Amino acid sequence: MFCPSCGAEIEADRRFAKLVVCRYCESAVLLDEKAARAAGKMAVLAQTPSPLFVGGTGTLMERRFRILGRVRYGYERGYWDEWYLAFDDGSSLWVGEDENNFTLESCDESERAPIEYADAFPGQSVKLGETTFHLDEKGVAICEGGEGQLPFPIISGERVPYLDLSLSDRFATIEYDIEDTTARVFRGRRLDLSEIRMDMTADAAGVTGGLKVERAADGERRERIVATGDRAKSVNCVCCGAPMNVPAQAGNSITCEYCGTDVDLTVRRVPCGGCDAMVAIHGREARSVVCPQCHRVIDVSRSEPTTLELAAQIGKPAVPFKMGQKCNLRGVAYVVVGHIRFVEFDEDGTYRSDEFLLFSKEAGYQWIVMENGHFSLSRELNDRPIGFEPRMAVAKKSLRFVDRTWKVFESGSMQVEWVDGELPWVAKIGDLSYYMDAISPPYLLSAEWTESEMEWYEAEYLERAEVAEAFGISMNDLPTAFGVAPHQPFKRSQFSRQSMGVMGLFAIVFTMATFWSLGKSGEKVGHMVIGPDKFRTEYVTDDHFTIREKDALCEAEFYADVSNSWEYFDVAVINSDDEVVLDFSAELSYYSGRDSEGSWTEGSKTDNVPFKLEKPGDYRFLILGQAGTGETPMAGYGIPVSITIREGIVLTRYYLFFALFCIAWLAIEVFRKLSFEGRRWAESDAADDDD
């Protein structure tokens, strides 16, 4: 088959193709049963860093395929590509690629859209059939062009309203037709790049390499350099922007003589329209990059890189990391390639947070978030909580997600204040977004949204020591942490953890011993009543008591019905040989009355005195007492005192003391935890509600 515009031979498989783009003159050729006819010019798309390319062959799901064509759609944050795959068995599928995320999709013509485009909003739950999806994004895509063979006609510039839905590794897209208000529902699943096995790379096939040229479908036929994948002969430092001449014998990197940054020479670069710099782009998902020389934002999300306004009007913020700085975090080698600062204003003040984009050739992008001197490792989630609306979240409300219970911490809005390096979206100063944070320490679950889309992130708290070690710097080089981070875990030392276990065990043992001892009142071995006429002078009791055990722990219980008076006794224990073996004292004092606050009592009519006798035998008391109603003894005053002696008692107070000591130790640890949680939630929306 030959192109009706230029006469060049074009390849077309009528089993799959309804439109073919001539690779010589860029004409869109429509195929029907009788002939081929030209249908205008098509924008020419440069080969992206994708492993997929038109004409490539490979294996997917154990089935051989060939990539026949590609369609590119632009949207607010950049673009995505749709790759058209034809299998040897005569079937076909589409593979979507957006920011290095791949999807396998198909369309069910019979399925109807369950929601009108105008009524949809990001974060909403949408039910398709029996499955409830999370609405991630609402927008309008524009067809930017295509190449190869396609199963339907496409029109450059055509506008397609769409909704993106997801549920774990499944997804759905609803596309609305502006002309006839119909909609098409696409269903699919996320596709790991390892599932697509290409027979050869784009470089080996000669599709990439050197400068890429991309032309628009307009009258001027203007050519534009969009990227370079080869080592540049002249590059700019990713940190300070200084121009660097690359020696012929240079390896894969070169050190900047001005700031000492190690610059990777193997990454692709785009030209800055505001100066002569060639700006490095490390990740395939990059949608914007800031020129390190003139600090202008370069939008690389479209076919043509566009140089925008200055990235910021303020001075460069003082942060502990710089562009191009290397780190090794949890066994993965990263380099700092991006930095964005957000600012939030409320009635309590101004708050700033910094997010640093790390890049690894093996692991891709990763974020380190710094706020108030605290650090987190953050990643975007593919899964979303179903049935939870973050815009309506109330502080301390609980939700269940990824096998954890989360509590809503705060909601708010934030603006972009500073941008540096590359980012996976086109960020501009003043961009406004909203967020909701829920915590399950040491993890933080965040929903971030604009009017057109919502994304979810999970962050893990990083200890400062781990951050310093990863970057090979001192902890003193990191900003001082203050306050408690929302998801900061409460840390106990090893000694504290072990002591809590030991004290908890002892508290149980001594508490049980306390209750046990309460039932051990001992055996009654003697009882005597002594009148005041006898104890006013030294008196040796006629009655004796017999101790049967060696080293017996005994108790003398004194009782007198004193009322607004007192009695005091000095007592000596005498053995059968009339020897004093020990002495002790006892005091009884009881007062009561009534005042303006009501009735009151003070003191006790009893006094229990423990004592220990080493030898068994018969014993008596030598007793001398005093009595009175005031501070001095009264002659002739006194009330008979009753003395009961018991052998084999257990002293409850010692067990009780140790039980209370252990419980107090545990209480202090609990108080520390409660105090920590109090400081954490003092910065949340819950604190504002309490006010």
C-alpha positions as CSV (number, residue, x, y, z in Angstrom):
1,M,0.0,0.0,0.0
2,F,1.2,3.5,-0.9
3,C,0.6,6.8,0.8
4,P,-1.9,8.9,-1.2
5,S,0.0,12.1,-0.2
6,C,3.7,11.3,-0.9
7,G,3.5,7.9,-2.7
8,A,5.8,6.2,-0.2
9,E,5.1,2.6,0.7
10,I,3.3,2.2,4.0
11,E,2.7,-0.9,6.1
12,A,-0.9,-1.6,7.1
13,D,-2.5,-4.7,8.6
14,R,-6.2,-4.4,7.7
15,R,-7.1,-6.9,10.4
16,F,-6.3,-4.3,13.1
17,A,-5.8,-0.9,11.4
18,K,-8.4,1.7,10.4
19,L,-5.8,4.6,10.3
20,V,-2.1,4.6,9.4
21,V,0.3,7.5,9.9
22,C,2.8,7.8,7.1
23,R,6.3,8.0,8.6
24,Y,7.6,10.0,5.7
25,C,5.1,12.8,5.3
26,E,3.2,12.5,8.5
27,S,-0.2,12.1,6.7
28,A,-3.0,10.4,8.5
29,V,-4.3,7.8,6.0
30,L,-7.8,6.4,6.6
31,L,-8.4,2.8,5.4
32,D,-11.7,1.5,4.2
33,E,-12.8,-1.6,2.2
34,K,-12.1,0.0,-1.2
35,A,-9.2,2.4,-0.9
36,A,-6.9,4.5,1.3
37,R,-7.4,8.3,1.5
38,A,-5.5,11.0,3.2
39,A,-7.2,12.7,6.2
40,G,-4.8,15.5,7.0
41,K,-1.5,15.8,8.8
42,M,-0.7,14.2,12.1
43,A,1.6,15.6,14.8
44,V,4.9,13.8,14.9
45,L,5.8,12.3,18.2
46,A,9.4,11.8,19.4
47,Q,10.3,8.5,21.0
48,T,10.1,8.8,24.7
49,P,12.4,7.0,27.2
50,S,9.8,4.2,27.2
51,P,10.9,0.6,26.6
52,L,8.0,0.3,24.2
53,F,8.2,1.6,20.6
54,V,6.2,1.2,17.4
55,G,7.3,-1.8,15.5
56,G,8.7,-3.6,18.5
57,T,7.8,-7.2,19.2
58,G,7.7,-9.2,22.4
59,T,5.7,-11.4,24.8
60,L,2.9,-10.5,27.1
61,M,1.0,-13.1,29.2
62,E,2.8,-15.8,27.2
63,R,1.5,-14.4,24.0
64,R,3.5,-12.9,21.1
65,F,2.7,-9.4,20.1
66,R,3.7,-6.6,17.9
67,I,3.3,-2.9,18.7
68,L,1.3,-1.4,15.8
69,G,0.7,2.1,16.9
70,R,0.7,4.8,19.6
71,V,-1.7,7.6,20.6
72,R,-0.7,10.4,22.9
73,Y,-3.1,12.3,25.1
74,G,-2.2,15.5,27.0
75,Y,-3.8,16.6,30.2
76,E,-3.2,19.1,33.0
77,R,-0.2,17.4,34.5
78,G,1.5,16.2,31.3
79,Y,0.7,13.4,28.9
80,W,0.2,9.7,28.7
81,D,0.7,7.2,25.8
82,E,-1.6,4.5,24.6
83,W,0.2,1.6,22.9
84,Y,-1.8,-0.6,20.5
85,L,-0.7,-4.2,20.6
86,A,-1.7,-6.9,18.1
87,F,-1.2,-10.6,19.0
88,D,-0.4,-13.5,16.7
89,D,-3.8,-15.1,17.5
90,G,-5.6,-12.1,15.9
91,S,-6.6,-10.3,19.2
92,S,-5.5,-6.9,20.3
93,L,-5.1,-4.9,23.5
94,W,-4.1,-1.4,24.7
95,V,-1.2,-0.8,27.1
96,G,-1.3,2.6,28.8
97,E,1.8,4.4,30.1
98,D,1.7,7.3,32.4
99,E,4.6,8.4,34.6
100,N,6.2,5.0,34.3
101,N,3.0,3.3,35.4
102,F,1.7,0.7,33.0
103,T,-1.9,-0.5,32.6
104,L,-3.6,-3.2,30.5
105,E,-7.0,-2.2,29.4
106,S,-10.0,-3.1,27.3
107,C,-13.4,-1.5,26.6
108,D,-16.8,-3.1,27.2
109,E,-19.1,-1.3,24.7
110,S,-22.2,-2.5,26.6
111,E,-21.3,-1.0,30.0
112,R,-22.9,2.3,30.8
113,A,-21.3,5.1,32.8
114,P,-22.9,5.2,36.3
115,I,-22.2,8.9,36.9
116,E,-22.4,12.1,34.8
117,Y,-19.1,13.9,34.2
118,A,-20.4,17.2,35.7
119,D,-21.5,15.4,39.0
120,A,-18.1,13.7,39.6
121,F,-15.4,14.9,41.9
122,P,-12.0,13.4,43.0
123,G,-12.2,11.3,46.1
124,Q,-15.7,10.1,45.4
125,S,-16.7,6.4,45.5
126,V,-18.1,5.2,42.1
127,K,-19.7,1.8,41.7
128,L,-19.1,-0.1,38.4
129,G,-21.1,-3.3,38.4
130,E,-20.4,-5.0,41.7
131,T,-17.1,-3.1,42.3
132,T,-16.8,0.2,44.2
133,F,-13.9,2.3,42.8
134,H,-12.2,5.4,44.2
135,L,-12.3,8.4,41.8
136,D,-8.7,9.6,41.5
137,E,-8.8,12.1,38.8
138,K,-11.2,14.2,36.7
139,G,-10.0,16.1,33.7
140,V,-10.1,16.8,30.0
141,A,-7.5,15.1,27.8
142,I,-6.4,16.4,24.4
143,C,-5.3,14.1,21.6
144,E,-1.8,15.3,20.7
145,G,-1.1,12.9,17.9
146,G,-0.3,9.4,17.0
147,E,1.9,7.1,14.9
148,G,1.8,3.7,13.3
149,Q,-1.4,1.7,12.7
150,L,-4.5,2.5,14.8
151,P,-7.9,0.7,15.1
152,F,-9.9,4.0,14.9
153,P,-9.5,7.5,13.4
154,I,-8.0,10.1,15.7
155,I,-8.1,13.8,15.5
156,S,-5.2,16.0,16.8
157,G,-6.6,18.5,19.2
158,E,-9.8,16.5,20.0
159,R,-10.9,17.0,23.6
160,V,-11.9,14.0,25.7
161,P,-13.4,14.4,29.2
162,Y,-12.4,11.5,31.4
163,L,-12.6,10.0,35.0
164,D,-9.8,7.8,36.3
165,L,-10.9,5.2,38.9
166,S,-8.8,2.7,40.9
167,L,-9.1,-0.1,43.4
168,S,-5.9,-1.7,44.5
169,D,-4.3,-3.1,41.3
170,R,-7.5,-2.7,39.3
171,F,-8.5,0.5,37.6
172,A,-11.2,1.9,35.3
173,T,-11.5,4.9,33.0
174,I,-14.7,6.5,31.8
175,E,-14.3,8.6,28.6
176,Y,-17.1,11.0,27.7
177,D,-17.9,12.1,24.2
178,I,-18.5,15.9,24.0
179,E,-20.5,15.6,20.7
180,D,-23.2,13.0,21.5
181,T,-22.8,12.9,25.4
182,T,-22.2,9.2,25.4
183,A,-19.5,7.5,27.4
184,R,-17.2,4.5,27.2
185,V,-16.0,2.5,30.1
186,F,-12.5,0.9,30.1
187,R,-11.5,-1.7,32.6
188,G,-8.1,-3.1,33.3
189,R,-5.4,-3.7,35.8
190,R,-2.0,-2.3,36.6
191,L,0.8,-3.9,34.7
192,D,4.3,-4.5,36.0
193,L,6.9,-3.6,33.4
194,S,8.5,-7.0,34.0
195,E,5.4,-8.7,32.5
196,I,6.2,-7.1,29.1
197,R,9.2,-8.8,27.6
198,M,10.5,-6.9,24.6
199,D,12.7,-8.8,22.1
200,M,15.1,-5.8,21.9
201,T,15.4,-2.4,23.4
202,A,14.6,0.8,21.6
203,D,18.3,1.7,21.5
204,A,19.1,-1.6,19.8
205,A,16.4,-1.2,17.3
206,G,17.8,2.2,16.4
207,V,14.7,4.1,17.6
208,T,16.5,6.2,20.2
209,G,19.9,7.8,20.4
210,G,21.2,11.3,19.6
211,L,19.0,14.4,19.5
212,K,15.3,13.7,19.1
213,V,13.3,15.9,16.7
214,E,9.5,16.4,17.1
215,R,7.4,18.3,14.6
216,A,3.9,19.8,15.0
217,A,1.1,19.3,12.5
218,D,0.9,23.0,11.6
219,G,1.7,25.1,8.6
220,E,5.2,26.1,9.7
221,R,6.5,22.5,10.0
222,R,8.7,23.8,12.8
223,E,11.3,21.4,14.1
224,R,12.2,21.3,17.8
225,I,14.9,19.6,19.8
226,V,13.2,17.9,22.7
227,A,15.8,15.7,24.4
228,T,19.2,14.1,24.2
229,G,20.1,10.7,25.4
230,D,23.9,10.8,24.6
231,R,26.6,12.1,26.8
232,A,26.7,15.9,26.3
233,K,30.0,17.6,25.5
234,S,29.0,20.7,27.5
235,V,26.8,20.3,30.6
236,N,25.7,22.4,33.5
237,C,26.1,21.4,37.2
238,V,22.8,20.2,38.6
239,C,23.5,22.1,41.9
240,C,25.0,25.5,41.1
241,G,24.3,25.6,37.3
242,A,27.9,26.4,36.4
243,P,28.9,25.4,32.9
244,M,31.3,22.4,32.8
245,N,33.4,21.3,29.9
246,V,33.6,17.5,29.7
247,P,37.0,16.1,28.9
248,A,37.1,13.5,26.2
249,Q,38.5,10.9,28.7
250,A,35.8,11.6,31.2
251,G,33.9,8.6,32.6
252,N,30.2,8.5,33.5
253,S,30.5,11.5,35.9
254,I,32.5,14.6,36.5
255,T,33.0,16.7,39.6
256,C,31.9,20.4,39.5
257,E,35.0,22.5,40.3
258,Y,32.8,25.2,41.8
259,C,30.6,23.4,44.3
260,G,32.0,19.9,44.3
261,T,28.9,18.1,43.2
262,D,29.3,14.8,41.3
263,V,27.4,15.3,38.0
264,D,26.1,12.3,36.1
265,L,26.9,12.5,32.4
266,T,24.7,9.6,31.3
267,V,21.3,11.2,32.0
268,R,19.3,12.9,29.3
269,R,19.1,16.7,29.0
270,V,16.9,19.4,27.6
271,P,17.8,22.9,26.6
272,C,16.7,25.8,28.7
273,G,14.9,28.5,26.7
274,G,15.9,31.2,29.2
275,C,19.7,30.6,28.9
276,D,22.2,28.4,27.2
277,A,22.2,25.6,29.9
278,M,21.5,22.0,29.1
279,V,19.4,20.8,32.1
280,A,19.7,17.2,33.3
281,I,16.6,15.0,33.8
282,H,17.1,11.8,35.7
283,G,13.8,10.1,35.9
284,R,11.5,9.1,33.1
285,E,8.5,10.3,35.1
286,A,9.8,13.9,35.2
287,R,7.3,16.5,34.0
288,S,9.1,19.7,34.9
289,V,12.7,20.7,35.8
290,V,14.2,23.9,37.1
291,C,17.2,25.3,35.3
292,P,20.0,25.5,37.8
293,Q,21.6,28.4,36.0
294,C,18.7,30.9,35.5
295,H,16.2,29.1,37.8
296,R,13.4,29.0,35.3
297,V,10.9,26.2,35.2
298,I,11.0,24.0,32.1
299,D,7.8,22.2,31.4
300,V,8.8,18.8,29.8
301,S,5.3,17.3,30.2
302,R,4.3,18.0,26.6
303,S,5.9,17.2,23.3
304,E,7.8,20.5,23.3
305,P,9.7,21.6,26.4
306,T,8.4,25.0,27.4
307,T,10.3,27.5,29.5
308,L,8.0,29.1,32.0
309,E,8.5,31.9,34.6
310,L,11.1,32.0,37.3
311,A,10.7,29.2,39.8
312,A,10.6,31.6,42.8
313,Q,10.9,35.2,43.7
314,I,12.4,34.5,47.2
315,G,15.9,33.6,48.1
316,K,17.0,30.0,48.2
317,P,15.9,28.4,51.5
318,A,18.5,27.0,53.8
319,V,18.1,23.2,53.7
320,P,20.4,20.4,54.7
321,F,20.5,18.8,51.2
322,K,21.4,20.1,47.8
323,M,20.7,19.0,44.2
324,G,23.0,16.2,43.1
325,Q,23.8,15.1,46.7
326,K,24.1,11.3,47.1
327,C,22.7,9.1,49.8
328,N,22.3,5.5,50.6
329,L,19.0,4.9,52.2
330,R,18.1,1.4,53.3
331,G,20.4,-0.3,50.9
332,V,19.5,1.8,47.9
333,A,21.7,4.4,46.3
334,Y,19.9,7.7,45.6
335,V,20.7,11.2,44.4
336,V,18.7,14.3,45.3
337,V,17.1,15.6,42.1
338,G,14.2,17.8,43.3
339,H,13.1,20.0,46.1
340,I,9.7,21.6,46.7
341,R,8.7,23.8,49.7
342,F,5.1,24.2,50.8
343,V,3.8,26.9,53.0
344,E,0.6,26.9,55.1
345,F,-1.0,29.9,56.8
346,D,-3.5,29.8,59.6
347,E,-4.5,31.9,62.6
348,D,-1.6,30.4,64.7
349,G,1.2,31.3,62.3
350,T,3.0,30.2,59.2
351,Y,4.3,26.6,58.7
352,R,6.7,25.3,56.1
353,S,7.6,21.8,55.0
354,D,10.2,20.6,52.5
355,E,10.0,17.6,50.2
356,F,13.1,16.3,48.6
357,L,12.8,14.0,45.5
358,L,15.4,11.2,45.4
359,F,16.2,9.2,42.3
360,S,17.6,5.8,41.9
361,K,18.2,4.1,38.5
362,E,17.0,0.8,40.0
363,A,14.2,2.0,42.4
364,G,13.0,5.2,40.7
365,Y,11.6,8.1,42.7
366,Q,11.3,8.3,46.4
367,W,10.5,11.3,48.7
368,I,12.0,12.5,51.9
369,V,9.8,15.0,53.7
370,M,11.2,17.4,56.3
371,E,9.0,19.4,58.7
372,N,10.0,21.0,62.0
373,G,13.3,19.1,61.9
374,H,11.4,15.7,61.6
375,F,11.9,13.4,58.6
376,S,9.7,10.9,56.8
377,L,10.1,8.6,53.8
378,S,7.0,8.9,51.6
379,R,5.6,6.9,48.7
380,E,2.5,7.2,46.5
381,L,-0.1,4.5,47.0
382,N,-1.8,2.6,44.3
383,D,-4.6,1.5,46.7
384,R,-7.1,3.8,48.3
385,P,-9.5,3.7,51.2
386,I,-13.0,2.9,50.0
387,G,-16.0,4.7,51.5
388,F,-13.9,7.4,53.2
389,E,-14.2,11.0,52.2
390,P,-11.1,12.9,53.3
391,R,-12.6,16.3,52.6
392,M,-15.2,15.6,55.2
393,A,-12.8,14.1,57.7
394,V,-13.2,15.0,61.4
395,A,-10.2,15.0,63.8
396,K,-9.6,11.7,65.6
397,K,-12.1,9.9,63.4
398,S,-10.9,6.3,62.8
399,L,-10.6,4.5,59.5
400,R,-9.3,1.0,58.6
401,F,-6.8,0.7,55.7
402,V,-4.0,-1.7,54.8
403,D,-4.5,-3.7,58.0
404,R,-4.0,-0.6,60.2
405,T,-6.3,1.6,62.2
406,W,-5.7,5.3,61.4
407,K,-6.9,8.4,63.2
408,V,-7.5,11.6,61.4
409,F,-5.0,14.2,62.6
410,E,-5.6,17.4,60.6
411,S,-6.7,18.9,57.3
412,G,-5.7,22.1,55.5
413,S,-4.4,23.7,52.4
414,M,-0.8,24.5,51.3
415,Q,0.8,26.6,48.6
416,V,4.0,26.0,46.6
417,E,6.6,28.5,47.8
418,W,9.9,27.2,46.2
419,V,10.8,24.7,43.5
420,D,14.2,23.3,42.5
421,G,15.3,20.4,40.4
422,E,13.0,18.0,38.6
423,L,9.5,17.0,39.7
424,P,7.0,14.4,38.4
425,W,4.4,17.2,37.8
426,V,4.6,20.8,36.6
427,A,4.8,22.8,39.8
428,K,4.4,26.6,39.9
429,I,4.8,29.1,42.7
430,G,1.4,29.7,44.3
431,D,-0.1,26.4,43.3
432,L,-2.8,25.6,45.9
433,S,-3.7,22.1,47.1
434,Y,-5.5,20.5,50.0
435,Y,-4.6,17.7,52.3
436,M,-5.8,15.4,55.0
437,D,-3.4,13.5,57.3
438,A,-4.3,10.4,59.4
439,I,-1.8,8.7,61.6
440,S,-0.9,5.2,62.8
441,P,2.6,5.8,64.2
442,P,5.2,5.5,62.8
443,Y,3.1,5.8,59.6
444,L,1.2,8.8,58.1
445,L,-1.6,8.4,55.6
446,S,-2.1,11.5,53.4
447,A,-4.7,12.4,50.8
448,E,-3.7,15.4,48.6
449,W,-6.1,16.9,46.1
450,T,-6.9,19.7,43.8
451,E,-10.1,20.4,41.9
452,S,-9.2,17.8,39.3
453,E,-7.5,14.9,41.1
454,M,-6.7,13.2,44.4
455,E,-3.6,11.2,45.3
456,W,-2.8,9.1,48.4
457,Y,0.6,8.8,50.1
458,E,2.0,6.8,53.0
459,A,4.9,8.1,54.9
460,E,7.1,6.4,57.5
461,Y,8.9,8.3,60.2
462,L,12.7,8.4,59.9
463,E,14.9,8.8,62.8
464,R,17.4,11.6,62.5
465,A,20.3,9.3,63.0
466,E,19.2,7.2,60.0
467,V,18.9,10.3,57.8
468,A,22.4,11.6,58.8
469,E,24.0,8.2,58.2
470,A,22.3,7.9,54.8
471,F,23.7,11.2,53.6
472,G,27.0,10.7,55.3
473,I,26.7,13.9,57.5
474,S,26.6,14.7,61.2
475,M,23.3,15.0,63.0
476,N,24.5,18.5,63.9
477,D,24.1,19.3,60.2
478,L,20.4,18.6,60.3
479,P,18.0,21.2,61.6
480,T,16.9,20.9,65.2
481,A,13.7,18.9,65.7
482,F,11.1,20.6,67.8
483,G,7.7,19.4,69.0
484,V,6.3,16.0,68.3
485,A,5.7,15.0,64.7
486,P,2.1,13.7,63.9
487,H,3.4,10.2,63.3
488,Q,6.5,10.2,65.4
489,P,6.6,6.9,67.4
490,F,7.0,7.0,71.2
491,K,10.4,5.5,71.8
492,R,11.5,3.8,75.0
493,S,15.0,2.8,75.7
494,Q,15.9,-0.9,76.0
495,F,16.3,-0.4,79.8
496,S,12.9,1.2,80.0
497,R,11.2,-1.6,78.0
498,Q,12.9,-4.3,80.1
499,S,12.2,-2.5,83.4
500,M,8.5,-2.2,82.5
501,G,8.3,-5.9,82.0
502,V,10.1,-6.7,85.2
503,M,8.1,-4.1,87.2
504,G,4.9,-5.3,85.7
505,L,5.7,-8.8,86.8
506,F,6.7,-7.7,90.3
507,A,3.6,-5.5,90.6
508,I,1.4,-8.6,90.0
509,V,3.4,-10.7,92.4
510,F,3.5,-8.2,95.2
511,T,-0.2,-7.3,94.8
512,M,-1.1,-10.9,95.0
513,A,1.2,-11.2,98.1
514,T,-0.5,-8.2,99.6
515,F,-4.0,-9.8,99.4
516,W,-2.5,-13.1,100.6
517,S,-1.0,-11.4,103.7
518,L,-4.4,-9.8,104.5
519,G,-5.7,-13.3,105.4
520,K,-2.6,-14.1,107.5
521,S,-3.6,-12.4,110.9
522,G,-1.7,-15.0,112.9
523,E,-2.6,-17.3,115.8
524,K,-3.9,-15.7,119.0
525,V,-1.5,-16.7,121.8
526,G,-2.5,-14.2,124.6
527,H,-5.0,-11.6,125.7
528,M,-4.9,-9.3,128.7
529,V,-6.8,-6.2,130.0
530,I,-4.8,-3.6,132.1
531,G,-6.5,-0.8,134.0
532,P,-5.1,2.6,134.4
533,D,-4.5,2.0,138.1
534,K,-1.9,-0.6,137.1
535,F,-0.2,1.0,134.0
536,R,0.4,4.4,135.7
537,T,3.4,2.7,137.3
538,E,5.6,0.0,136.0
539,Y,3.5,-3.1,135.9
540,V,4.5,-6.7,135.0
541,T,1.5,-8.5,133.7
542,D,0.3,-11.6,135.6
543,D,-0.8,-13.2,132.3
544,H,1.8,-14.6,130.1
545,F,1.7,-15.7,126.4
546,T,3.5,-18.7,124.9
547,I,5.5,-18.6,121.7
548,R,6.0,-22.0,119.9
549,E,8.1,-21.1,116.9
550,K,11.7,-19.9,116.5
551,D,12.2,-16.4,115.1
552,A,8.4,-15.9,115.4
553,L,7.0,-12.7,114.0
554,C,4.4,-11.5,116.5
555,E,2.0,-8.6,116.9
556,A,0.5,-6.8,119.9
557,E,-2.9,-5.2,119.2
558,F,-3.7,-2.4,121.7
559,Y,-7.3,-1.2,122.0
560,A,-8.8,1.4,124.3
561,D,-12.2,3.2,124.0
562,V,-10.5,6.7,124.1
563,S,-12.7,9.6,123.1
564,N,-11.1,13.1,122.7
565,S,-8.3,11.7,124.7
566,W,-5.1,9.7,124.3
567,E,-3.0,6.9,125.9
568,Y,0.7,6.2,125.5
569,F,2.5,3.0,126.5
570,D,6.2,2.0,126.9
571,V,6.3,-1.8,126.7
572,A,9.2,-4.3,127.4
573,V,9.0,-8.0,126.7
574,I,10.3,-10.2,129.5
575,N,11.2,-13.9,129.2
576,S,10.8,-16.6,131.8
577,D,14.2,-15.7,133.3
578,D,12.9,-12.1,133.9
579,E,15.2,-10.7,131.2
580,V,14.1,-7.9,128.9
581,V,14.5,-9.2,125.3
582,L,13.0,-6.2,123.5
583,D,10.9,-3.1,124.0
584,F,8.5,-1.0,121.9
585,S,5.9,1.7,122.3
586,A,2.2,2.1,121.4
587,E,-0.1,5.1,121.2
588,L,-3.9,5.4,121.1
589,S,-5.5,8.7,120.2
590,Y,-9.0,9.5,119.0
591,Y,-10.7,12.9,118.6
592,S,-14.0,14.0,117.0
593,G,-16.2,17.0,116.7
594,R,-18.2,19.3,114.4
595,D,-17.4,22.6,112.7
596,S,-18.7,24.7,109.9
597,E,-17.7,22.1,107.4
598,G,-19.4,19.2,109.3
599,S,-18.3,16.3,111.4
600,W,-14.7,15.3,111.7
601,T,-12.6,12.6,113.3
602,E,-8.9,12.1,113.9
603,G,-6.7,9.3,115.1
604,S,-7.5,5.7,116.1
605,K,-8.6,3.7,119.1
606,T,-6.2,0.9,118.1
607,D,-2.5,0.4,117.5
608,N,-0.9,-2.7,116.1
609,V,2.8,-3.2,116.9
610,P,4.8,-6.0,115.3
611,F,7.8,-7.5,117.1
612,K,10.0,-10.6,116.6
613,L,11.0,-13.1,119.2
614,E,14.0,-15.4,118.5
615,K,13.3,-18.2,121.0
616,P,10.1,-20.1,121.8
617,G,8.9,-19.8,125.4
618,D,6.7,-18.0,127.9
619,Y,6.7,-14.2,127.9
620,R,5.2,-11.3,129.8
621,F,4.9,-7.5,129.4
622,L,6.4,-4.8,131.5
623,I,4.2,-1.8,130.8
624,L,4.2,1.8,131.8
625,G,1.4,4.1,130.5
626,Q,0.3,7.7,130.4
627,A,-3.1,9.2,129.5
628,G,-4.7,12.6,129.0
629,T,-7.0,14.8,127.0
630,G,-4.6,17.5,126.1
631,E,-0.9,17.8,125.4
632,T,0.2,16.8,128.9
633,P,-0.7,13.7,130.9
634,M,-3.4,14.0,133.5
635,A,-2.9,12.4,136.9
636,G,-5.5,9.8,137.7
637,Y,-6.9,9.7,134.1
638,G,-7.0,6.7,131.9
639,I,-9.1,4.0,130.3
640,P,-8.4,0.2,130.5
641,V,-6.4,-1.0,127.6
642,S,-6.9,-4.4,125.9
643,I,-3.9,-6.2,124.5
644,T,-4.1,-9.2,122.1
645,I,-1.0,-11.0,121.1
646,R,-0.7,-13.1,117.9
647,E,2.0,-15.3,116.6
648,G,2.9,-16.0,113.0
649,I,1.6,-12.8,111.4
650,V,2.6,-11.6,107.9
651,L,3.4,-7.9,107.5
652,T,1.2,-6.6,104.7
653,R,2.8,-3.2,104.5
654,Y,6.1,-4.5,103.0
655,Y,4.3,-6.3,100.2
656,L,2.1,-3.3,99.7
657,F,5.0,-0.9,99.6
658,F,6.8,-2.9,96.8
659,A,3.5,-3.3,94.9
660,L,2.9,0.4,95.0
661,F,6.6,1.1,94.1
662,C,6.3,-1.1,91.0
663,I,2.9,0.3,90.1
664,A,4.3,3.9,90.5
665,W,7.2,2.9,88.1
666,L,4.7,1.8,85.5
667,A,2.5,4.8,86.1
668,I,5.5,7.1,85.4
669,E,6.1,5.3,82.1
670,V,2.4,5.6,81.2
671,F,2.4,9.3,82.1
672,R,5.4,9.8,79.8
673,K,3.5,8.2,77.0
674,L,0.3,10.2,77.8
675,S,2.4,13.4,77.9
676,F,4.0,12.5,74.6
677,E,0.5,11.9,73.0
678,G,-0.7,15.1,74.5
679,R,2.0,17.1,72.8
680,R,1.4,15.3,69.6
681,W,-2.4,16.0,69.5
682,A,-1.9,19.6,70.7
683,E,-0.9,20.5,67.1
684,S,-3.8,18.7,65.5
685,D,-7.3,19.8,64.5
686,A,-8.6,18.1,67.6
687,A,-6.9,20.7,69.8
688,D,-8.6,23.4,67.8
689,D,-12.0,21.7,68.4
690,D,-11.3,21.5,72.2
691,D,-10.6,25.3,72.2
